[in-house]
Amino acid sequence: MQLENAVAEFAGYLSAERGFSEHTVRSYRSDLGQLADFAHTKGVDRAEDLSLDLLRDWLWHGSQAGLAKSTLARRSAASRGLTAWLTRTGAVPADAAVRLKAPKADHHLPRVLTRVQIDGILAGLTTRAEAGDPGSIRDLAVIELLYASALRVSEITGLDLESVDLGRLTVRVVGKGSKERVVPFGVPAKNAIVRYLDLARPLLVEEAREETRALFLSPRSARLGTRSIYTLVSALLETVPGSGPAGPHTLRHTAATHLLDGGADLRAVQELLGHASLGTTQIYTHVSTERLKESYSAAHPRA
């Protein structure tokens, strides 16, 4: 099998059978496409000719080019996934990457906003929404729900009208691996969603070419995309002090940390976030500890 064809079929498998998000599939396909290009320079064009030495050489060249450890770790995971799938489907006789290792990614604590900062962002959005612009009303509902429920951006964009239960203050989402879960949200988010449904969505849907059940709509009456939400959040965080990523995941990190700061049980937060492993959720306990230490250092006279 030609390596390029193998990459394309593997990407289709990840999307159709494993339920990987569009973003993840795109990342895997990009990495493996670069692997195919590298292999071609070594005279390897067929999947069955992949070898452990070639894969190690690919990672080494990436390291020499200055790629981050996290990128090398992702490349390693992508190639292991490909070769395991090729072996399982009988396309190749042996798994070339079964002993492939990559440097462990550096672990950095996620960016978390303070309560004052998130309150300021929501207050600013509320002021903009009061002018009656449909887009501003929608933006307030999106950010309120992101912070209230700690959803992933792909989960927000995937919501339909029937996903939200305003009576029970819950939203039903389909997360990673096509796993469904029910997540609660609060009254401020409910109020923002109700206002959006009453005043903004009817105006946004007016120009739709066909009926859409998507909850959040773009100005073109289509389902609101992840890029639009990234742009929105990035603009909101632009003037907020602090370093680190400025995307929607920052609101997810913030919500999870604030829940733990407020005394929420770690396993309850794990369920809320849709994490398969409790270990993934425990990063937020480290964030809370670091915030406590910072507060102690700033406030205690004997710190």
Summary of the structure (lengths in Angstrom):
residues: 303
radius of gyration: 22.4
end to end distance: 64.0
largest distance: 68.6
contacts: 901
relative contact order: 0.10
helix: 61%
strand: 6%
